[in-house]
Amino acid sequence: MANTELTENEISEVVKLTAEELKVLVDVQQKINNITLNLGNAELAKQAMFVKYNEIKVEWDAVAKTMEDKYGQVNVNLMDGTISPIDPSANPLQ
């Protein structure tokens, strides 16, 4: 589309866009609307996942506390359930 400005006289003579111009404009607007909707849905899903993560983290902490009360601070192999002492040299936070 050429970058030409219409005069006030010319604008009053223009009744509507051509069918092709209107189609292009509507198509682009629909693409913008779809992306905006998808971004909103993604944000809602993200927020729901944060809530679910926090719920599961609370559950994990409760289970870990129960196991720690029973077995002490140990490593647990999640594949077979074997328990081994924690190697203090492997923990950089201590």
N, C-alpha and C positions, 0 to 999 in steps of 0.2 A: 504494500500500500504506500503510495507516495506521500511525502510529508508536506502536503499543501493545506494551507489554512483557508477556510471558507469565509467570505465576507458575510456581513449580517444579511444582506440581500439574498445571497446564495443559500444561506441557512434556511431562510423562510421559504425558499423554493424546494428544498430537500424535504421530502415527506418521510422516507424511511430508507434504511440500508438495503442493498441488493440482497437477494436470497442467499447468495454465496457468502457475502460479508457477514450476514446475520448468523449463518451456520457456523462459520469460523469462530465468531465471537462466542456463541453459545457453547461450542465444543471446548474452547479453551477455558471458559468459565466452569464448565462441568468438570474438567480435569482438576482445576483448582479446588473445587468443592469436594471432589473425591479424595484428593490428597489431604485436605484439611480434616475431613471426616476420619480418614484412616489414622492420621496423627492423633486425633482426639481419642479414638478407640485404643490406639497403642498406649497412650498415656494412662487411660483408665485401666487397661490390662496390667501395665507396669505397677500402678498403685495397688491393685488387687494382689499382685505377686509379692509386693513388699509386706502387705498385711499378712498374707499366708506364710511368708518366710518368718516373720516375727512370731506367729503362732507356733510354727514348727520348732523354732529356736527355743521357745519356752518349754515345749515338750522335750526336746533334746536335753536341755539343762536339767529338767526334773529326772529324766532317766539316768543321766550321767551322775547326778547327785546320789540317786539310789544305789547305783553300781559302786560308786566311790565309798559310800557308807559301808557297803558289804565287803568290798575287796581292797579298799585303800586306793591310793593313786598308782595306777598301773596302766600299761598299754594293753589294749584289747585288739586282737586280730579280728576284723569284721568278717573275714571269710570263713574262719572255722571256730571262732570264739575262744581261742587260747589267750591266756593272760601271761604277760611277762613284766618284769620290773622296768620302771622307767630309767633310762640311761641319763643321768644328770648332765653328762658332757654333751649330749645331743640336744639339749634345750638351751638355746642361746639367750633366753630371757632370764636365766638364773646366773 
